[in-house]
Amino acid sequence: MNMKFWLTAGEPRPRYALLVAIGVVLMMTLTYPVWQPGGPGMAAFAAVTATIISHVSAKLIMRR
């Protein structure tokens, strides 16, 4: 497994940035009922998790 592939920021293309931004917004919107009552700590955890998941999804989409 190539760890450098997963840990780099990705191609400096607008498509990658757009995929990550859309993924984060979508996941934060879908998980709002979970992190909203949890307060700022839960919101920060949800934001970090959403960023990681959308980064991985964007990398897999850009790989094709």
N, CA, C and O atoms as a Maestro MAE file, in Angstrom:
{
 s_m_m2io_version
 :::
 2.0.0
}

f_m_ct {
 s_m_title
 :::
 protein
 m_atom[256] {
  # First column is atom index #
  i_m_mmod_type
  r_m_x_coord
  r_m_y_coord
  r_m_z_coord
  i_m_residue_number
  s_m_chain_name
  s_m_pdb_residue_name
  s_m_pdb_atom_name
  i_m_atomic_number
  :::
  1 25 0.842 -1.181 0.000 1 A "MET " " N  " 7
  2 3 0.000 0.000 0.000 1 A "MET " " CA " 6
  3 2 0.888 1.246 0.000 1 A "MET " " C  " 6
  4 15 1.844 1.333 0.771 1 A "MET " " O  " 8
  5 25 0.578 2.169 -0.835 2 A "ASN " " N  " 7
  6 3 1.356 3.386 -0.974 2 A "ASN " " CA " 6
  7 2 0.798 4.449 -0.021 2 A "ASN " " C  " 6
  8 15 -0.217 5.078 -0.320 2 A "ASN " " O  " 8
  9 25 1.455 4.649 1.118 3 A "MET " " N  " 7
  10 3 0.966 5.614 2.104 3 A "MET " " CA " 6
  11 2 1.124 7.049 1.630 3 A "MET " " C  " 6
  12 15 0.353 7.921 2.028 3 A "MET " " O  " 8
  13 25 2.116 7.301 0.782 4 A "LYS " " N  " 7
  14 3 2.302 8.666 0.291 4 A "LYS " " CA " 6
  15 2 1.095 9.101 -0.539 4 A "LYS " " C  " 6
  16 15 0.710 10.270 -0.516 4 A "LYS " " O  " 8
  17 25 0.503 8.165 -1.267 5 A "PHE " " N  " 7
  18 3 -0.679 8.486 -2.069 5 A "PHE " " CA " 6
  19 2 -1.820 8.976 -1.178 5 A "PHE " " C  " 6
  20 15 -2.503 9.942 -1.519 5 A "PHE " " O  " 8
  21 25 -2.026 8.315 -0.040 6 A "TRP " " N  " 7
  22 3 -3.146 8.678 0.832 6 A "TRP " " CA " 6
  23 2 -2.861 9.925 1.659 6 A "TRP " " C  " 6
  24 15 -3.794 10.638 2.030 6 A "TRP " " O  " 8
  25 25 -1.594 10.205 1.957 7 A "LEU " " N  " 7
  26 3 -1.277 11.309 2.853 7 A "LEU " " CA " 6
  27 2 -1.018 12.627 2.137 7 A "LEU " " C  " 6
  28 15 -1.004 13.674 2.785 7 A "LEU " " O  " 8
  29 25 -0.815 12.613 0.838 8 A "THR " " N  " 7
  30 3 -0.598 13.871 0.129 8 A "THR " " CA " 6
  31 2 -1.930 14.562 -0.119 8 A "THR " " C  " 6
  32 15 -2.991 13.941 -0.064 8 A "THR " " O  " 8
  33 25 -1.853 15.836 -0.388 9 A "ALA " " N  " 7
  34 3 -3.069 16.643 -0.525 9 A "ALA " " CA " 6
  35 2 -3.831 16.360 -1.805 9 A "ALA " " C  " 6
  36 15 -4.999 16.732 -1.916 9 A "ALA " " O  " 8
  37 25 -3.217 15.731 -2.745 10 A "GLY " " N  " 7
  38 3 -3.909 15.439 -3.992 10 A "GLY " " CA " 6
  39 2 -3.472 16.383 -5.090 10 A "GLY " " C  " 6
  40 15 -2.633 17.264 -4.898 10 A "GLY " " O  " 8
  41 25 -4.052 16.174 -6.213 11 A "GLU " " N  " 7
  42 3 -3.713 16.995 -7.351 11 A "GLU " " CA " 6
  43 2 -4.195 18.427 -7.119 11 A "GLU " " C  " 6
  44 15 -5.293 18.638 -6.605 11 A "GLU " " O  " 8
  45 25 -3.388 19.395 -7.492 12 A "PRO " " N  " 7
  46 3 -3.833 20.785 -7.295 12 A "PRO " " CA " 6
  47 2 -4.809 21.200 -8.397 12 A "PRO " " C  " 6
  48 15 -4.575 22.150 -9.143 12 A "PRO " " O  " 8
  49 25 -5.874 20.475 -8.467 13 A "ARG " " N  " 7
  50 3 -6.880 20.751 -9.489 13 A "ARG " " CA " 6
  51 2 -8.141 21.262 -8.828 13 A "ARG " " C  " 6
  52 15 -8.452 20.891 -7.697 13 A "ARG " " O  " 8
  53 25 -8.870 22.115 -9.532 14 A "PRO " " N  " 7
  54 3 -10.141 22.595 -8.976 14 A "PRO " " CA " 6
  55 2 -11.137 21.464 -8.728 14 A "PRO " " C  " 6
  56 15 -11.976 21.559 -7.832 14 A "PRO " " O  " 8
  57 25 -11.047 20.400 -9.517 15 A "ARG " " N  " 7
  58 3 -11.983 19.292 -9.350 15 A "ARG " " CA " 6
  59 2 -11.788 18.604 -7.994 15 A "ARG " " C  " 6
  60 15 -12.767 18.265 -7.329 15 A "ARG " " O  " 8
  61 25 -10.548 18.398 -7.586 16 A "TYR " " N  " 7
  62 3 -10.261 17.782 -6.290 16 A "TYR " " CA " 6
  63 2 -10.784 18.656 -5.153 16 A "TYR " " C  " 6
  64 15 -11.443 18.163 -4.237 16 A "TYR " " O  " 8
  65 25 -10.491 19.945 -5.216 17 A "ALA " " N  " 7
  66 3 -10.945 20.865 -4.172 17 A "ALA " " CA " 6
  67 2 -12.467 20.918 -4.113 17 A "ALA " " C  " 6
  68 15 -13.048 20.972 -3.030 17 A "ALA " " O  " 8
  69 25 -13.106 20.904 -5.270 18 A "LEU " " N  " 7
  70 3 -14.566 20.924 -5.312 18 A "LEU " " CA " 6
  71 2 -15.152 19.647 -4.716 18 A "LEU " " C  " 6
  72 15 -16.137 19.706 -3.980 18 A "LEU " " O  " 8
  73 25 -14.560 18.495 -5.026 19 A "LEU " " N  " 7
  74 3 -15.046 17.237 -4.471 19 A "LEU " " CA " 6
  75 2 -14.909 17.207 -2.953 19 A "LEU " " C  " 6
  76 15 -15.814 16.745 -2.259 19 A "LEU " " O  " 8
  77 25 -13.794 17.692 -2.438 20 A "VAL " " N  " 7
  78 3 -13.602 17.709 -0.987 20 A "VAL " " CA " 6
  79 2 -14.585 18.672 -0.335 20 A "VAL " " C  " 6
  80 15 -15.183 18.344 0.690 20 A "VAL " " O  " 8
  81 25 -14.757 19.848 -0.911 21 A "ALA " " N  " 7
  82 3 -15.678 20.834 -0.326 21 A "ALA " " CA " 6
  83 2 -17.113 20.325 -0.325 21 A "ALA " " C  " 6
  84 15 -17.823 20.465 0.672 21 A "ALA " " O  " 8
  85 25 -17.541 19.739 -1.428 22 A "ILE " " N  " 7
  86 3 -18.899 19.207 -1.497 22 A "ILE " " CA " 6
  87 2 -19.074 18.066 -0.500 22 A "ILE " " C  " 6
  88 15 -20.111 17.966 0.156 22 A "ILE " " O  " 8
  89 25 -18.069 17.213 -0.385 23 A "GLY " " N  " 7
  90 3 -18.141 16.104 0.561 23 A "GLY " " CA " 6
  91 2 -18.258 16.568 2.002 23 A "GLY " " C  " 6
  92 15 -19.046 16.019 2.771 23 A "GLY " " O  " 8
  93 25 -17.476 17.578 2.372 24 A "VAL " " N  " 7
  94 3 -17.525 18.081 3.750 24 A "VAL " " CA " 6
  95 2 -18.878 18.721 4.038 24 A "VAL " " C  " 6
  96 15 -19.475 18.468 5.084 24 A "VAL " " O  " 8
  97 25 -19.361 19.543 3.123 25 A "VAL " " N  " 7
  98 3 -20.654 20.199 3.332 25 A "VAL " " CA " 6
  99 2 -21.774 19.163 3.421 25 A "VAL " " C  " 6
  100 15 -22.650 19.259 4.280 25 A "VAL " " O  " 8
  101 25 -21.738 18.184 2.538 26 A "LEU " " N  " 7
  102 3 -22.774 17.154 2.541 26 A "LEU " " CA " 6
  103 2 -22.747 16.349 3.844 26 A "LEU " " C  " 6
  104 15 -23.794 16.107 4.444 26 A "LEU " " O  " 8
  105 25 -21.565 15.938 4.278 27 A "MET " " N  " 7
  106 3 -21.495 15.130 5.503 27 A "MET " " CA " 6
  107 2 -21.830 15.932 6.750 27 A "MET " " C  " 6
  108 15 -22.456 15.405 7.670 27 A "MET " " O  " 8
  109 25 -21.428 17.191 6.799 28 A "MET " " N  " 7
  110 3 -21.781 18.008 7.952 28 A "MET " " CA " 6
  111 2 -23.284 18.267 7.994 28 A "MET " " C  " 6
  112 15 -23.869 18.353 9.074 28 A "MET " " O  " 8
  113 25 -23.911 18.391 6.823 29 A "THR " " N  " 7
  114 3 -25.353 18.583 6.776 29 A "THR " " CA " 6
  115 2 -26.089 17.323 7.216 29 A "THR " " C  " 6
  116 15 -27.057 17.393 7.973 29 A "THR " " O  " 8
  117 25 -25.627 16.176 6.738 30 A "LEU " " N  " 7
  118 3 -26.293 14.921 7.087 30 A "LEU " " CA " 6
  119 2 -26.116 14.555 8.565 30 A "LEU " " C  " 6
  120 15 -27.000 13.938 9.158 30 A "LEU " " O  " 8
  121 25 -25.005 14.922 9.148 31 A "THR " " N  " 7
  122 3 -24.753 14.555 10.539 31 A "THR " " CA " 6
  123 2 -25.102 15.665 11.525 31 A "THR " " C  " 6
  124 15 -24.743 15.578 12.700 31 A "THR " " O  " 8
  125 25 -25.783 16.690 11.076 32 A "TYR " " N  " 7
  126 3 -26.147 17.810 11.958 32 A "TYR " " CA " 6
  127 2 -26.926 17.367 13.191 32 A "TYR " " C  " 6
  128 15 -26.623 17.836 14.288 32 A "TYR " " O  " 8
  129 25 -27.924 16.478 13.061 33 A "PRO " " N  " 7
  130 3 -28.652 16.062 14.271 33 A "PRO " " CA " 6
  131 2 -27.768 15.347 15.298 33 A "PRO " " C  " 6
  132 15 -28.123 15.282 16.474 33 A "PRO " " O  " 8
  133 25 -26.636 14.818 14.871 34 A "VAL " " N  " 7
  134 3 -25.746 14.115 15.799 34 A "VAL " " CA " 6
  135 2 -24.822 15.091 16.516 34 A "VAL " " C  " 6
  136 15 -24.702 15.038 17.740 34 A "VAL " " O  " 8
  137 25 -24.157 15.993 15.763 35 A "TRP " " N  " 7
  138 3 -23.152 16.836 16.392 35 A "TRP " " CA " 6
  139 2 -23.709 18.123 16.975 35 A "TRP " " C  " 6
  140 15 -23.057 18.727 17.827 35 A "TRP " " O  " 8
  141 25 -24.875 18.563 16.557 36 A "GLN " " N  " 7
  142 3 -25.423 19.819 17.079 36 A "GLN " " CA " 6
  143 2 -25.687 19.755 18.589 36 A "GLN " " C  " 6
  144 15 -25.296 20.681 19.299 36 A "GLN " " O  " 8
  145 25 -26.332 18.703 19.111 37 A "PRO " " N  " 7
  146 3 -26.515 18.656 20.571 37 A "PRO " " CA " 6
  147 2 -25.220 18.390 21.331 37 A "PRO " " C  " 6
  148 15 -25.148 18.644 22.533 37 A "PRO " " O  " 8
  149 25 -24.210 17.887 20.656 38 A "GLY " " N  " 7
  150 3 -22.954 17.547 21.324 38 A "GLY " " CA " 6
  151 2 -22.069 18.728 21.638 38 A "GLY " " C  " 6
  152 15 -21.136 18.600 22.431 38 A "GLY " " O  " 8
  153 25 -22.329 19.859 21.049 39 A "GLY " " N  " 7
  154 3 -21.545 21.058 21.332 39 A "GLY " " CA " 6
  155 2 -20.335 21.200 20.419 39 A "GLY " " C  " 6
  156 15 -20.199 20.473 19.435 39 A "GLY " " O  " 8
  157 25 -19.455 22.144 20.753 40 A "PRO " " N  " 7
  158 3 -18.314 22.451 19.892 40 A "PRO " " CA " 6
  159 2 -17.325 21.293 19.731 40 A "PRO " " C  " 6
  160 15 -16.749 21.122 18.657 40 A "PRO " " O  " 8
  161 25 -17.125 20.513 20.767 41 A "GLY " " N  " 7
  162 3 -16.193 19.391 20.661 41 A "GLY " " CA " 6
  163 2 -16.669 18.347 19.672 41 A "GLY " " C  " 6
  164 15 -15.886 17.834 18.873 41 A "GLY " " O  " 8
  165 25 -17.940 18.038 19.727 42 A "MET " " N  " 7
  166 3 -18.507 17.064 18.792 42 A "MET " " CA " 6
  167 2 -18.521 17.630 17.370 42 A "MET " " C  " 6
  168 15 -18.313 16.893 16.406 42 A "MET " " O  " 8
  169 25 -18.766 18.929 17.238 43 A "ALA " " N  " 7
  170 3 -18.747 19.553 15.913 43 A "ALA " " CA " 6
  171 2 -17.347 19.512 15.309 43 A "ALA " " C  " 6
  172 15 -17.193 19.269 14.112 43 A "ALA " " O  " 8
  173 25 -16.333 19.748 16.125 44 A "ALA " " N  " 7
  174 3 -14.956 19.686 15.628 44 A "ALA " " CA " 6
  175 2 -14.598 18.267 15.204 44 A "ALA " " C  " 6
  176 15 -13.970 18.063 14.165 44 A "ALA " " O  " 8
  177 25 -14.999 17.289 16.011 45 A "PHE " " N  " 7
  178 3 -14.741 15.890 15.652 45 A "PHE " " CA " 6
  179 2 -15.450 15.515 14.363 45 A "PHE " " C  " 6
  180 15 -14.877 14.828 13.517 45 A "PHE " " O  " 8
  181 25 -16.696 15.960 14.201 46 A "ALA " " N  " 7
  182 3 -17.449 15.670 12.976 46 A "ALA " " CA " 6
  183 2 -16.797 16.340 11.768 46 A "ALA " " C  " 6
  184 15 -16.763 15.758 10.683 46 A "ALA " " O  " 8
  185 25 -16.281 17.553 11.944 47 A "ALA " " N  " 7
  186 3 -15.639 18.262 10.832 47 A "ALA " " CA " 6
  187 2 -14.353 17.560 10.399 47 A "ALA " " C  " 6
  188 15 -14.094 17.418 9.204 47 A "ALA " " O  " 8
  189 25 -13.554 17.125 11.359 48 A "VAL " " N  " 7
  190 3 -12.308 16.412 11.024 48 A "VAL " " CA " 6
  191 2 -12.626 15.095 10.335 48 A "VAL " " C  " 6
  192 15 -11.997 14.742 9.337 48 A "VAL " " O  " 8
  193 25 -13.601 14.371 10.866 49 A "THR " " N  " 7
  194 3 -13.991 13.098 10.262 49 A "THR " " CA " 6
  195 2 -14.535 13.298 8.854 49 A "THR " " C  " 6
  196 15 -14.206 12.535 7.946 49 A "THR " " O  " 8
  197 25 -15.366 14.321 8.669 50 A "ALA " " N  " 7
  198 3 -15.916 14.603 7.342 50 A "ALA " " CA " 6
  199 2 -14.819 14.976 6.355 50 A "ALA " " C  " 6
  200 15 -14.876 14.589 5.188 50 A "ALA " " O  " 8
  201 25 -13.822 15.724 6.813 51 A "THR " " N  " 7
  202 3 -12.712 16.104 5.934 51 A "THR " " CA " 6
  203 2 -11.900 14.886 5.514 51 A "THR " " C  " 6
  204 15 -11.530 14.761 4.347 51 A "THR " " O  " 8
  205 25 -11.623 13.994 6.449 52 A "ILE " " N  " 7
  206 3 -10.850 12.788 6.120 52 A "ILE " " CA " 6
  207 2 -11.614 11.901 5.152 52 A "ILE " " C  " 6
  208 15 -11.047 11.419 4.172 52 A "ILE " " O  " 8
  209 25 -12.895 11.682 5.417 53 A "ILE " " N  " 7
  210 3 -13.699 10.820 4.547 53 A "ILE " " CA " 6
  211 2 -13.843 11.425 3.157 53 A "ILE " " C  " 6
  212 15 -13.757 10.704 2.162 53 A "ILE " " O  " 8
  213 25 -14.060 12.736 3.069 54 A "SER " " N  " 7
  214 3 -14.204 13.348 1.749 54 A "SER " " CA " 6
  215 2 -12.868 13.380 0.996 54 A "SER " " C  " 6
  216 15 -12.851 13.295 -0.231 54 A "SER " " O  " 8
  217 25 -11.747 13.503 1.723 55 A "HIS " " N  " 7
  218 3 -10.426 13.441 1.082 55 A "HIS " " CA " 6
  219 2 -10.208 12.069 0.447 55 A "HIS " " C  " 6
  220 15 -9.770 11.973 -0.699 55 A "HIS " " O  " 8
  221 25 -10.517 11.004 1.198 56 A "VAL " " N  " 7
  222 3 -10.350 9.660 0.678 56 A "VAL " " CA " 6
  223 2 -11.279 9.427 -0.520 56 A "VAL " " C  " 6
  224 15 -10.880 8.830 -1.520 56 A "VAL " " O  " 8
  225 25 -12.506 9.903 -0.404 57 A "SER " " N  " 7
  226 3 -13.454 9.731 -1.522 57 A "SER " " CA " 6
  227 2 -12.976 10.489 -2.762 57 A "SER " " C  " 6
  228 15 -13.048 9.966 -3.873 57 A "SER " " O  " 8
  229 25 -12.490 11.710 -2.577 58 A "ALA " " N  " 7
  230 3 -12.002 12.487 -3.710 58 A "ALA " " CA " 6
  231 2 -10.778 11.843 -4.344 58 A "ALA " " C  " 6
  232 15 -10.635 11.844 -5.566 58 A "ALA " " O  " 8
  233 25 -9.886 11.287 -3.508 59 A "LYS " " N  " 7
  234 3 -8.715 10.605 -4.066 59 A "LYS " " CA " 6
  235 2 -9.131 9.397 -4.898 59 A "LYS " " C  " 6
  236 15 -8.571 9.154 -5.967 59 A "LYS " " O  " 8
  237 25 -10.109 8.643 -4.410 60 A "LEU " " N  " 7
  238 3 -10.551 7.474 -5.158 60 A "LEU " " CA " 6
  239 2 -11.267 7.872 -6.446 60 A "LEU " " C  " 6
  240 15 -11.136 7.185 -7.459 60 A "LEU " " O  " 8
  241 25 -12.014 8.959 -6.423 61 A "ILE " " N  " 7
  242 3 -12.684 9.434 -7.636 61 A "ILE " " CA " 6
  243 2 -11.653 9.935 -8.646 61 A "ILE " " C  " 6
  244 15 -11.764 9.650 -9.839 61 A "ILE " " O  " 8
  245 25 -10.644 10.685 -8.170 62 A "MET " " N  " 7
  246 3 -9.637 11.237 -9.058 62 A "MET " " CA " 6
  247 2 -8.712 10.153 -9.621 62 A "MET " " C  " 6
  248 15 -8.062 10.362 -10.646 62 A "MET " " O  " 8
  249 25 -8.653 9.012 -8.959 63 A "ARG " " N  " 7
  250 3 -7.792 7.920 -9.412 63 A "ARG " " CA " 6
  251 2 -8.296 7.331 -10.715 63 A "ARG " " C  " 6
  252 15 -7.498 6.827 -11.505 63 A "ARG " " O  " 8
  253 25 -9.577 7.377 -10.959 64 A "ARG " " N  " 7
  254 3 -10.172 6.785 -12.163 64 A "ARG " " CA " 6
  255 2 -9.860 7.565 -13.386 64 A "ARG " " C  " 6
  256 15 -10.288 7.197 -14.480 64 A "ARG " " O  " 8
  :::
 }
 m_bond[255] {
  # First column is bond index #
  i_m_from
  i_m_to
  i_m_order
  :::
  1 1 2 1
  2 2 3 1
  3 3 4 2
  4 3 5 1
  5 5 6 1
  6 6 7 1
  7 7 8 2
  8 7 9 1
  9 9 10 1
  10 10 11 1
  11 11 12 2
  12 11 13 1
  13 13 14 1
  14 14 15 1
  15 15 16 2
  16 15 17 1
  17 17 18 1
  18 18 19 1
  19 19 20 2
  20 19 21 1
  21 21 22 1
  22 22 23 1
  23 23 24 2
  24 23 25 1
  25 25 26 1
  26 26 27 1
  27 27 28 2
  28 27 29 1
  29 29 30 1
  30 30 31 1
  31 31 32 2
  32 31 33 1
  33 33 34 1
  34 34 35 1
  35 35 36 2
  36 35 37 1
  37 37 38 1
  38 38 39 1
  39 39 40 2
  40 39 41 1
  41 41 42 1
  42 42 43 1
  43 43 44 2
  44 43 45 1
  45 45 46 1
  46 46 47 1
  47 47 48 2
  48 47 49 1
  49 49 50 1
  50 50 51 1
  51 51 52 2
  52 51 53 1
  53 53 54 1
  54 54 55 1
  55 55 56 2
  56 55 57 1
  57 57 58 1
  58 58 59 1
  59 59 60 2
  60 59 61 1
  61 61 62 1
  62 62 63 1
  63 63 64 2
  64 63 65 1
  65 65 66 1
  66 66 67 1
  67 67 68 2
  68 67 69 1
  69 69 70 1
  70 70 71 1
  71 71 72 2
  72 71 73 1
  73 73 74 1
  74 74 75 1
  75 75 76 2
  76 75 77 1
  77 77 78 1
  78 78 79 1
  79 79 80 2
  80 79 81 1
  81 81 82 1
  82 82 83 1
  83 83 84 2
  84 83 85 1
  85 85 86 1
  86 86 87 1
  87 87 88 2
  88 87 89 1
  89 89 90 1
  90 90 91 1
  91 91 92 2
  92 91 93 1
  93 93 94 1
  94 94 95 1
  95 95 96 2
  96 95 97 1
  97 97 98 1
  98 98 99 1
  99 99 100 2
  100 99 101 1
  101 101 102 1
  102 102 103 1
  103 103 104 2
  104 103 105 1
  105 105 106 1
  106 106 107 1
  107 107 108 2
  108 107 109 1
  109 109 110 1
  110 110 111 1
  111 111 112 2
  112 111 113 1
  113 113 114 1
  114 114 115 1
  115 115 116 2
  116 115 117 1
  117 117 118 1
  118 118 119 1
  119 119 120 2
  120 119 121 1
  121 121 122 1
  122 122 123 1
  123 123 124 2
  124 123 125 1
  125 125 126 1
  126 126 127 1
  127 127 128 2
  128 127 129 1
  129 129 130 1
  130 130 131 1
  131 131 132 2
  132 131 133 1
  133 133 134 1
  134 134 135 1
  135 135 136 2
  136 135 137 1
  137 137 138 1
  138 138 139 1
  139 139 140 2
  140 139 141 1
  141 141 142 1
  142 142 143 1
  143 143 144 2
  144 143 145 1
  145 145 146 1
  146 146 147 1
  147 147 148 2
  148 147 149 1
  149 149 150 1
  150 150 151 1
  151 151 152 2
  152 151 153 1
  153 153 154 1
  154 154 155 1
  155 155 156 2
  156 155 157 1
  157 157 158 1
  158 158 159 1
  159 159 160 2
  160 159 161 1
  161 161 162 1
  162 162 163 1
  163 163 164 2
  164 163 165 1
  165 165 166 1
  166 166 167 1
  167 167 168 2
  168 167 169 1
  169 169 170 1
  170 170 171 1
  171 171 172 2
  172 171 173 1
  173 173 174 1
  174 174 175 1
  175 175 176 2
  176 175 177 1
  177 177 178 1
  178 178 179 1
  179 179 180 2
  180 179 181 1
  181 181 182 1
  182 182 183 1
  183 183 184 2
  184 183 185 1
  185 185 186 1
  186 186 187 1
  187 187 188 2
  188 187 189 1
  189 189 190 1
  190 190 191 1
  191 191 192 2
  192 191 193 1
  193 193 194 1
  194 194 195 1
  195 195 196 2
  196 195 197 1
  197 197 198 1
  198 198 199 1
  199 199 200 2
  200 199 201 1
  201 201 202 1
  202 202 203 1
  203 203 204 2
  204 203 205 1
  205 205 206 1
  206 206 207 1
  207 207 208 2
  208 207 209 1
  209 209 210 1
  210 210 211 1
  211 211 212 2
  212 211 213 1
  213 213 214 1
  214 214 215 1
  215 215 216 2
  216 215 217 1
  217 217 218 1
  218 218 219 1
  219 219 220 2
  220 219 221 1
  221 221 222 1
  222 222 223 1
  223 223 224 2
  224 223 225 1
  225 225 226 1
  226 226 227 1
  227 227 228 2
  228 227 229 1
  229 229 230 1
  230 230 231 1
  231 231 232 2
  232 231 233 1
  233 233 234 1
  234 234 235 1
  235 235 236 2
  236 235 237 1
  237 237 238 1
  238 238 239 1
  239 239 240 2
  240 239 241 1
  241 241 242 1
  242 242 243 1
  243 243 244 2
  244 243 245 1
  245 245 246 1
  246 246 247 1
  247 247 248 2
  248 247 249 1
  249 249 250 1
  250 250 251 1
  251 251 252 2
  252 251 253 1
  253 253 254 1
  254 254 255 1
  255 255 256 2
  :::
 }
}
